[in-house]
Amino acid sequence: FDMDFGKPVYKVEIGKGNISPKTVVAKIQGKEVDRELMLKRQMERASRQLKANPETGIYVEGLDNAKIKLANCCNPVYGENITGYISKSTGIIVHRKDCHNLKEVDSNRTIEVYWADEVNIKYPTWIKINGQQRNSLLTDILTHLSSLDIPVAEMSASSKGLLGSSVSLKVLVKDINALNHLMVNLKKVADVYTVERETK
């Protein structure tokens, strides 16, 4: 496509990742832009999008239509550092790189996997909230989640008596930034002591 570098449209293209800031600087300075290289990069980016598993937003270099599943133990979400594990029966299971289960596997069966540039998926992950025992704590937590537009897929709560209460929530988030934002905000709920990722 033809871009008018004299208008603010180039800022949008940089934001989308279609052109690099270096390309814009080169154009402003009157240097020739390598349009073939630009087109090649756009095609590579589009190819990655097409190869990405539509259910996970993850792809493997050189493998089309790979069977990919997110690990239930660590529930990786978009933007986290990830690694694939080649299972004999399930295909490629994607774990967070810091997942404790990866310490037990044969490193020869791990593979590099990548997030697509853009995904429109909400990822399930578990968080655990510990707080002071009171009747309205769970209601306050759910109200907070609703205000942040974070869906809850599953929930369990338990009382530890004088030690407080614990709430486990399976939430759906678009990426690691949304998850971190959620956890920071949940810590602001009255009588909440800790908010942490929960692994199974």
C-alpha positions as CSV (number, residue, x, y, z in Angstrom):
1,F,0.0,0.0,0.0
2,D,1.0,3.6,-0.4
3,M,1.5,5.6,2.8
4,D,1.4,9.4,3.0
5,F,4.2,10.1,5.4
6,G,3.3,13.8,5.4
7,K,0.1,13.0,7.5
8,P,-0.4,11.6,11.0
9,V,-1.4,8.3,9.4
10,Y,2.1,7.0,9.7
11,K,1.7,7.1,13.5
12,V,-1.2,4.7,13.2
13,E,0.8,2.4,10.9
14,I,3.7,2.4,13.5
15,G,1.2,1.5,16.2
16,K,-0.2,-1.4,14.2
17,G,3.4,-2.6,13.5
18,N,3.0,-2.2,9.8
19,I,6.1,0.1,9.6
20,S,9.0,0.8,11.8
21,P,10.0,4.2,13.3
22,K,13.3,3.8,11.4
23,T,11.3,3.6,8.1
24,V,9.5,6.8,8.9
25,V,12.8,8.6,9.8
26,A,14.4,7.4,6.6
27,K,11.4,8.7,4.6
28,I,11.5,12.1,6.3
29,Q,15.3,12.3,5.7
30,G,14.7,11.6,2.0
31,K,16.2,8.2,2.0
32,E,14.8,5.5,-0.2
33,V,12.4,3.1,1.6
34,D,12.9,-0.6,0.8
35,R,9.2,-1.3,-0.1
36,E,10.0,-4.9,-1.0
37,L,11.4,-5.5,2.5
38,M,8.4,-3.8,4.0
39,L,6.0,-6.0,2.0
40,K,7.9,-9.1,2.9
41,R,7.6,-8.3,6.6
42,Q,3.9,-7.6,6.3
43,M,3.5,-11.0,4.5
44,E,5.5,-12.8,7.2
45,R,3.3,-11.2,9.9
46,A,0.1,-12.2,8.0
47,S,1.4,-15.7,7.6
48,R,2.1,-16.0,11.3
49,Q,-1.5,-14.9,12.0
50,L,-2.9,-17.6,9.6
51,K,-0.7,-20.3,11.1
52,A,-1.6,-19.5,14.7
53,N,-4.0,-21.9,16.3
54,P,-7.3,-20.0,16.5
55,E,-8.2,-21.5,19.9
56,T,-4.9,-20.5,21.5
57,G,-3.4,-17.7,19.4
58,I,-0.1,-19.7,19.4
59,Y,2.0,-20.9,16.5
60,V,5.1,-23.1,15.9
61,E,7.6,-22.0,13.3
62,G,7.6,-24.5,10.4
63,L,4.5,-26.3,11.6
64,D,1.1,-25.7,10.0
65,N,-2.1,-26.8,11.8
66,A,-0.2,-28.0,14.8
67,K,-2.4,-29.5,17.6
68,I,-1.8,-27.0,20.4
69,K,-3.3,-26.9,23.9
70,L,-2.8,-24.6,26.9
71,A,-1.6,-26.3,30.0
72,N,-4.2,-26.6,32.7
73,C,-1.5,-26.5,35.5
74,C,-0.2,-23.0,34.8
75,N,-2.8,-21.5,32.4
76,P,-0.6,-19.2,30.3
77,V,-2.2,-16.0,29.1
78,Y,-1.2,-13.9,26.1
79,G,2.1,-12.0,26.5
80,E,3.7,-14.4,29.0
81,N,6.9,-16.3,28.3
82,I,5.9,-19.7,27.1
83,T,7.3,-23.1,26.1
84,G,5.8,-26.0,24.2
85,Y,6.0,-29.6,25.4
86,I,5.5,-32.3,22.8
87,S,3.1,-34.9,24.3
88,K,2.8,-38.3,22.7
89,S,-0.9,-38.3,22.8
90,T,-2.1,-34.7,23.1
91,G,0.1,-32.8,20.7
92,I,1.9,-29.6,21.9
93,I,1.0,-28.5,25.4
94,V,2.0,-24.9,26.1
95,H,3.2,-24.0,29.6
96,R,4.5,-20.8,31.2
97,K,8.2,-20.9,31.2
98,D,8.2,-20.7,35.0
99,C,5.7,-23.6,35.3
100,H,6.9,-26.1,38.0
101,N,5.9,-29.0,35.9
102,L,8.5,-28.2,33.2
103,K,11.2,-29.0,35.7
104,E,10.1,-32.7,35.5
105,V,10.0,-33.1,31.7
106,D,12.6,-34.3,29.2
107,S,14.1,-31.1,27.7
108,N,14.4,-32.9,24.4
109,R,10.6,-32.8,24.1
110,T,10.3,-29.1,24.6
111,I,9.8,-26.8,21.6
112,E,9.7,-23.0,21.0
113,V,6.2,-21.6,20.5
114,Y,5.1,-18.1,19.9
115,W,2.1,-15.8,20.4
116,A,0.5,-14.4,17.3
117,D,0.8,-10.7,16.8
118,E,-2.9,-10.1,17.5
119,V,-5.4,-12.4,19.2
120,N,-9.1,-11.9,20.0
121,I,-9.3,-14.6,22.7
122,K,-9.9,-14.4,26.5
123,Y,-7.6,-16.8,28.4
124,P,-8.7,-18.6,31.5
125,T,-6.4,-18.5,34.5
126,W,-6.8,-19.1,38.3
127,I,-6.2,-16.5,41.0
128,K,-6.4,-17.0,44.7
129,I,-7.5,-14.3,47.1
130,N,-6.9,-14.5,50.8
131,G,-8.7,-12.1,53.2
132,Q,-10.3,-11.4,56.5
133,Q,-13.4,-13.5,57.2
134,R,-16.6,-11.3,56.7
135,N,-20.0,-11.9,55.1
136,S,-19.7,-9.4,52.2
137,L,-16.1,-10.1,51.1
138,L,-17.1,-12.4,48.2
139,T,-19.7,-9.9,47.1
140,D,-17.2,-7.1,47.1
141,I,-14.7,-9.1,45.1
142,L,-17.4,-10.1,42.5
143,T,-18.6,-6.5,42.3
144,H,-15.0,-5.4,41.6
145,L,-14.6,-8.0,38.8
146,S,-17.8,-6.8,37.2
147,S,-16.7,-3.2,37.2
148,L,-13.5,-4.3,35.4
149,D,-15.5,-6.3,32.9
150,I,-13.7,-9.5,33.9
151,P,-15.8,-12.7,33.4
152,V,-15.6,-15.4,36.1
153,A,-15.8,-19.0,34.7
154,E,-15.5,-20.9,38.0
155,M,-15.3,-20.1,41.7
156,S,-14.8,-21.7,45.1
157,A,-14.6,-20.2,48.5
158,S,-13.5,-21.6,51.9
159,S,-13.4,-20.3,55.4
160,K,-10.3,-20.7,57.7
161,G,-12.1,-19.5,60.7
162,L,-10.1,-17.0,62.7
163,L,-7.3,-17.3,60.0
164,G,-9.6,-15.7,57.4
165,S,-11.1,-16.8,54.2
166,S,-9.9,-17.9,50.7
167,V,-11.5,-17.4,47.3
168,S,-10.3,-19.1,44.1
169,L,-11.5,-17.7,40.9
170,K,-11.1,-18.9,37.3
171,V,-11.2,-15.6,35.4
172,L,-11.0,-14.8,31.7
173,V,-8.5,-12.1,30.6
174,K,-7.2,-10.9,27.3
175,D,-3.5,-10.7,28.2
176,I,-1.0,-10.6,31.0
177,N,-1.4,-6.8,31.4
178,A,-5.1,-7.2,32.0
179,L,-4.4,-9.9,34.6
180,N,-1.8,-7.8,36.4
181,H,-4.2,-4.8,36.4
182,L,-6.9,-7.0,37.9
183,M,-4.7,-8.4,40.6
184,V,-3.5,-4.9,41.6
185,N,-7.1,-3.7,41.8
186,L,-8.3,-6.7,43.8
187,K,-5.7,-5.9,46.5
188,K,-7.5,-2.6,47.0
189,V,-10.7,-4.4,48.1
190,A,-11.2,-3.9,51.9
191,D,-9.9,-6.8,54.0
192,V,-8.0,-8.5,51.1
193,Y,-4.6,-9.7,52.3
194,T,-3.1,-11.3,49.2
195,V,-3.9,-11.9,45.5
196,E,-1.8,-14.4,43.6
197,R,-1.8,-16.7,40.6
198,E,-2.9,-20.2,41.4
199,T,-1.4,-23.3,39.8
200,K,-2.9,-26.8,39.8
